[in-house]
Amino acid sequence: MSGSGLEWSRGERAKAAAKLMVGWVALLWLLEVVDVVSGHALDGLGIMPRRASELVDIVPAAFIHFGFAHVAANSVPLLVMGFLAALGGLRRFAAICAVIIVADGLGVWLIAPAHTNTAGASGLIFGLFGFLLVSGFVERRPLGVVVGLVIGAVWGTSILLGLSPLQSGVSWQAHLIGLVSGVATAFWFGRRPVSRGAIQA
């Protein structure tokens, strides 16, 4: 592949990643508008632990929030981390997100306190943080290492605070499971290198 072709593929990949994440965040805001207009009917899509009927909410819960402040708090980190992770290819990114969302949702379903309702994109955000933090080291990519270090410097303190069990109204379980899932996903996908010259959708 020529140098110009490689540059074109990187540029197109960046545009696709940006469009995807802007659309994703816009969807979260739209869903919250629908939730408010409907009298918070969508809040029931959160995960209530250890109820068999709640297993169907494992994926939807990652897209539902409890108020606009909740969506706002998740929007910027999801937009940035999602964009960076999606630069590796949209199919790969979709698989990474699917693994994190399902693993996080199942973990919350198993260990969250009884009579709680957990929802929000923060489990995925913590997962993407863990993925970006270590994937560069796992795949031995210098640029990936730099990205991980920058992400750690910018959001590391917030991530540590989010893991504290002392914060009321915050699911540290979802955060912890998301983080562990993201790190595990980095190792899993790091063992499956993309062929040289391949262009991912």
Secondary structure as GFF3:
##gff-version 3
##sequence-region A 1 201
A	DSSP	alpha_helix	3	37	.	.	.	ID=ss1
A	DSSP	three_ten_helix	41	45	.	.	.	ID=ss2
A	DSSP	three_ten_helix	52	57	.	.	.	ID=ss3
A	DSSP	three_ten_helix	60	63	.	.	.	ID=ss4
A	DSSP	alpha_helix	68	86	.	.	.	ID=ss5
A	DSSP	alpha_helix	90	111	.	.	.	ID=ss6
A	DSSP	alpha_helix	122	138	.	.	.	ID=ss7
A	DSSP	alpha_helix	142	162	.	.	.	ID=ss8
A	DSSP	alpha_helix	172	190	.	.	.	ID=ss9
###
